[in-house]
Amino acid sequence: MLRQSSIGFGGLALAGLLQNESPASFVSASSPNSGADVAAAAGLQSPRFAPRAKRIIFMFMHGGPSQVDTFDYKPALKRDDDKTYPNKKPRIVSGATGKLLASPWEFKQYGESGIHVSDLFPNVGKMVDDLCIINSVHGSNSRHGAALLELHTGSDTFIRPSMGSWINYGLGTENNNLPGFVTICPTFGHGGVNAWSNGFLPAKFQGTPIGTSSTPADKAKIPFIENKEVSRSDQRMELDLLKELNRDHLANRGVDDQLESRIASFELAFRLQRQAPDLQNISDESAATLEQYGLNEKETKNFGRQCLMARRFAEAGVRFIQVTHSYKWDQHGGLRNGHAKNAKEVDKPIAGLIQDLKQRGLLDDTLVLWGGEFGRTPVSQGNRDGRDHNPHANSMFMCGGGVKGGLRYGETDEHGYYAVRNKVHFHDLHATILHLMGMDHEKLTYKYAGRDFRLTDVYGTVVKDIFA
């Protein structure tokens, strides 16, 4: 009875979540083909309440940028350089750590807000009045793999759906011809595909990877979207026959999330052929725009193209877009050269993306998030040219999407080792992101293995102080 009557439980759960607000007509879950039809019937889902942001662009800095060398200005580090840290250090992560290490870079005040930003980010510094810099982010794990998963999924110990999948599941897509969640040049290390996995959510909500961390951004394209051998009408006939066979099979099998999602993926792939080729072709961008993103410079062209594609996907209606500056920020040694090179590669593209979103009127309803899986220690490693992992203090910034600009939120201790005021755990970060997208993190749930799960598990407080 359950097998015959429960096809499409993913859609049923979503219908329950949105039953009071959704304008969509959900197909009855007792219909033989309801699982496959729910996505088509639902289309764009409504949020729980008025959203401040419609979409999100997450710029992930894999490896862990140092907060005390970027956005968390600590004059005491310069004052106490090469002195012993006066308080208790947390458990050693990767090796012995030494004395306090002053930042090799100067900090300057920018904009009307006068927020200090390191010389590593002169272009981002000019945008500081649009940024909400959170200097009190912290997590629960000091290892790359676990910390990366905690940031992306809310759990550092178990495989869970990624935040992009949760948002895609809760809101659907703004464009039925495109995936609701794309990740550009993602890393395969430290958790790999689990960072954009649907976990136990229906498979159609997983992220769509475009390229990999080893793929140059100009080669990272959605594969197999052009078929020069078969006409579009013939493809449609083939897919209609395949869909009919799959649905007959689904009716006999009962609940089969993989098959339901395969049917949906075939249909999406067919629709992608209309829009994706033009979307991935940047020849229509002006010379000024290419320069704005740094596509004309060797150091910035790769990440700059990722950021440009993120804007194009956002403009086209993709709900969650992630770009990754892959595993480059882990400077246990070589801090001066490593962080300088990394920041050079991303500083201009990040500023270019924010400026471009503003110019196009997209920033007001696009939430931009920047950060890594943890921060770094204010004490030294590697012959005083490196820093260890530090999950106790991490700087991230948001802009657009309903957050205050020109705001420095939260504080660390005077040396930047621990978040001490207005602390923001990853669970709080996720709760806040969902709220900005119009969803209550306590109500966005999915029943699995006998209990209701959510992105924030049983934690999370919305940080309303950062809202505009």
N, C-alpha and C positions, 0 to 999 in steps of 0.2 A: 504494500500500500504506500509506504514512504517513497519507494523508488518511483512509482507511477505518479505520485501527487506532488513531489517536491522538486521537480526540475527547476533549476534557476534560483536556488536559495540565495545566491549573491544578490540578484535583483530584488528578491523578496525582502532581504535585510535592508537594502537601500530604500525600498519603498516604505518600510516601517519608519526609517529614520526621517524621511522627508514627506510623510503622508499629509501633513497639515499645510506644507508650503509648496510642494512641487506642483507645477502646472502640467506636468507630463501625465499622459494616460498610461499607466502601467498595465501590461497584459497580465491576466490572472495567472498565478503560479501553477495552477492546475492544468493550464493549457499544455498540450504535448510539446509545443515548440517555444514555450514562454521564455526559457533560459536564453535562447538565441535571439528572441524578439525583444527582450527587455531593453537591451542597449539601444536598439533602433527606435523603440517606442519612447524611451526616456529622453534620449538626446541630451540636451543641456539641462542639468539639474539646478534647482534653485538652492541657495544657501539657507541656513537656519535663520539668519537675520541679515540686515543690510551689510554687505561687505565693504571694506575699505579698499581692498585689492581684488582684482579679477584673476591675476596670474602672478607667478613668481619666477625670478631668474636667480639661481643660486650659483655663485662663483666659488668653487671649492678649491682651497689651497692645500693640496695633499702634502702632508709631512709635518705641518705645525709651525706656522710663522711665529716669530718671537714678539710677544706683545710689548715688551719693554724696549724693543728696537723699532716699533712701527707706530702704534697708536696709544700706548700707555706711558705717558711722560713721567719719568721718575728722577727728579734732580738728586735725590738721596743716593742713587746708584753712582753718580759721578762723585759725590762727596765722599762716599765710602768705598770707592773703587779699591780692590785688592785687600779689603778687610774681611774678616770672618763674619759670615752671616750671623746676626745676634740671636736669632730665634731658632726654634726646632725645624730642621729640614724634614720633609716627608721621606718616606721610604725611597731609597735609591732605585732608580729605574734601570738605567743602562750601564752605569759604571760610576766610579768615584767622581764626585763634583768638588770643585775647589772653592775659592773665595769669590766675593762679589765682583761682578764684571760690569763696568760702565759701558753704556752703549757706544759703539764706535761712531754713531751718527748723531748729529745735532738735531734738535727739535725746534720748529718755528711755529709761531701762531699765525693762523690763517683766518680770513673772512671776518665778518662782523661778530661771529661767536667767539673768535679768538682761541679756538681749540688748537692745542699743540699736535703737530703731526711731524713725523720723522722726515729727514731729508731723503729717505728711501722713496717717499711717495709725494713728490712735488706736485704732480698733476692731480692726484686724488686730493691733496691738501687744498687745492684751489676750489674743490667742490665741497668743502667741509660744512658749509652752511646748509647743504642738502642731506648731510649724513647724520644718522643717529648711531654714535659709536658706543658700544656696550663693552665696558672694560671689566665686567665682573662675571663673564661666562665661565662656567666650570662643569666638569664631567666627573665620571666615576672611575675611569680607567686610564692608565698611563701607557698602554701599549697601542701601537698604531691600529692594528686590526680591530680590537675591541672598541677603541675610542671612535674610530671611523664609523663602525656600525651603530654605536650609541648616538652619534650625531645624525646619521642618516635614518635610523629606524627606531630609536628610543630604547634599544636594548643592547647591552654589550656582551651578553652571554647566550642569547637564543636568536634564532633566525626569525625576524619579524618583517612585516611589510615596510617598505621605505616610505618616507613622508611624501614623496612624489606620488606613490601609489595610493596612499590614503587620500590625498587631495584629489587625485583623478577619480577615485572611487566615490568620494563624497560629492563632487561637483560635476563630473563629466567634462566633456570637451566643448570649447566654443566653436570648433570647426570639425564636422564629422568626416572631413577628407584628410585629417591629420591625426596622429596620435595625441593623446592628452598629456603625455609625459615623455620627453626626450632627454637624453643625456649625451652630450657631445664630447667625444674623445675621453671616455671614462677610463679609470684605472682598473686593471684586473688584479691588482695587489691588495693586500690587507682587507680581505672580505670580498673584493671583486664584485661579482654580479649581485651579491646580496645587498649592495648599496643601492641598487635600483630594482630590486626584486619585488614582486607582488606578495611574496611570502605565502600566507594562507588565504589572501584575497583571491577572487577569481582572476585567472591568468591574464585576461584582457587588460588588467590595470597595471601590468608591469611596465617599466620604462623601456623605451625603444632606444638602444644604443646606436649612435652614429659614429663610426670609426672606433678607435681605441687610443689609449695613451701613446702608443707607438706609431700611430697614423698621423702624418702631417695634416693639419686642419684643412688644407685645400684638397686633400684626397678623401676626407671623411664625408661620405655621402650615403644617403639611404640607398642600399643596393637593390638591383633588379626592379627598378621602377619603370624601365622602358623595355617594351617588347616589340622588336622590329620584325619578328617572324609571324606573329598572329595579329589580325586586325582586332580592334576594340570590340566590335560586334561579336566576333567569334569567341573572344575571351569571355564576353558576357554570357554567351550560350553555354560555354564550358563550365563557368562558375555556377550558373543556375542548375545545371545537371548535378554538379558536385554537391551543391548545397542541398538539393533534394535528397540525394543519397545519404548525405551526412545526417540530415534531420530524421530520415527513416531509421537510421542506425541509432540516433539519439533517443528516439521514441522507444526503441526496444531495450536500450541500455538503462534508461532512467537517468539519474543524476550523473553527469560527466562534465566537470568543469573544463577539462582539457579539450574535449571535443567542442563544447560550446564556444570556447575561446578561439579554437582553430577556425570555426565557421566565421566568427567575427573578424579574425585576422585576414582571412581570404578577401572578405568584402572590403576591409580597410585598405589592403594592398591594391585592390582594383581602383579604389577611389584616389589613392595616392598618386596614381599615374597622371592624373589631371593637374595636380597642384604642385607636387614635390619638385619636378624638374625646374620649373620657373623659380620656385622658392630657393633652391640651392644655387641658382645662377645669379651671381652678384654683379654681372656686367651692367645692370641698370643703375647701380649705385654711382653717385657723383664722385669726382676726384676729391672733392672736399671731404666727403664722408669717409672715403678710404684713408685719407690722411688723418682724419679725426681718430680713427681706430688704430692707426699705426701700421696699416697694411703695406706701406711703402718702405718700411724699415726692417732690416734683417732681424733685430732682436724682438720686435713686437708683432711681426706679421702673423705668427702662428696663433698666439692667444688673441690677437686682434680680430682674426677671422672668426674664431669661436664666438667672441662677443658680438660681432656683427651678425652672425647667424642666429644668435640668441635673440637679438632684436627682431630679426625677420620672422622667426618662429613665434615670438610674442605678438607681433603685429598681425600674424596670420591666425591667431587664436589658439595656440598651444598653451595649455594651462600651467605646466611646470617644465621649466627648461633648466638644465644644469650644464655648466661648463667647468672643466677641471684643468687646473694647472698641476700636472701630475708629478708625483713623488719627487719634489725638488727642494722642499723647505726643511729637511731634516738635518740641520747643521749641528751635529755633535762636535764637529771641527770645521774649519774653513768658513766660519760665520761671516767674516767680512766680505770675502769674495762671493760666497754662496748667496747670501741674502741680497747683496747688491745686484747680482746677476738676475735673481728671481724677480726682484722688484722692478728692475728695468724692463723685463719682459711683460709685466702685467699692468704697470702704473698707467701708462698712456691709454691702453685699451679699456681699462676700467672707467677712467674719467670720460673717455670717448663714448662709452655705452650710456653712462648717466646723462651726459650732455645731449646725446642723440634722442634718448627717451624723452627728455624735457622738451626738446625742440619739436618733437612730433606729438606732444600732448599725451604721451603714454605713461609718463612717470607717475602721474596722480593715481592710476589704478594698476600699476605694476610694482610689486614689492621686489626690491633688489637686496640680496643677502650675500655677504662676503665673509669668509673665514675658513679656518682649518679645524682639525680634529682635537687639538689642544694647543696650549701656549708653550712657553719654554722657561727654564729656570733663570733667575737673575744671577745665579752663581755660575762659574765657568766650568768648561770641559775642554779637552783637546788643546792643551798648552795655551789656555786663556784665549782661544779663538773658536769657542763653541758653547752651546747650551744644551742641557738635557730636556727631556719631555717634562711638561708640567700641566697636568689636568686641573690643577687648583686655580689657575688664572689664565684666561684666554680673552683676547680682544676680537670681537666681530662687529661688523657694522651693517645696518639696514639703511635703505633710503626709499623714498616714494611710498606708494601703497598705504598711505594713512599714518605714517610715523613722523614724528617731529624731526625737522632738520636743525642742524647746528646744536645738537644735544650730545653731551657726554654723560652717559648714564652708568652708575655703579662705580665702585672704587676697589682697588687692591691696597694692600699694606704699602708702606713707604718705599719698599724695594720691589714690589710687584710680584711677590711669591704667591700670596693667597688673596682670593676675592674676599672682601670683608664688609662691604656695604652694598645694599641693593643687589644681592647675589642673584644670578640668573643661571639656573641649571639647564641642561639641554632639554629636560622635560618642560621647563618654563618657556624656553625658546619655542618649542613645538606648539605648546598651548597658545602662545601669542601669535604665531604664524597662522594657525587655524582660525583664531578669532579674527585676524585681519582679513582672512579669506571668507569670513561670514559663517564660520562653523563653531559650535561649542565642542571643545575637545572631550568633554565628558559624555557627550551624546553621540559622537561619531564612533560607533562600535561595530564589531563583527563577531558573531558567535563562532567559536572554534574550540574543539577539544573540551567541550562542556562548559565554557564560560565566555563572557563577553570580553573581547580585547579592544584596546584602543592604542593610538600612537603614543600617548603619554602614560600608558599602563594605569597605575592608580595614583599618579602624581600630577604635578604641573599646576602652576598659577599664572594666569594671564598678566603680563606686565603692562598695565594700562597707563602707567606714567609716561610711556614713550609715545603714546598716541597723539596725533595732531588734534 
